[in-house]
Amino acid sequence: MNTLAAKVSRQRHLFARFASVCALVALALLLLPVAAHADGYSMTQTYISATVEADGSLTVVEGRQFDFDDDINGVF
């Protein structure tokens, strides 16, 4: 009876290890940065500045420069 219990325990351990590895691989794939590509324009320059003010608030200034190749009137 002990050998059957040992086999079941070993199978559960192997399955748990396999599931953990699969979860780690899935998490790694989700965290990889993905480049956004679009036809007709490119973002050639980005400027972001953040300043913590004396009262604890945060002032953020962002600037982006786009080059459009097609008839595009904006980006989201």
PyMOL commands that set and color helices and strands:
alter all, ss='L'
color gray80, all
select helices_A, chain A and resi 2-31
alter helices_A, ss='H'
color red, helices_A
select strands_A, chain A and resi 41-52+58-68
alter strands_A, ss='S'
color yellow, strands_A
deselect
rebuild
show_as cartoon
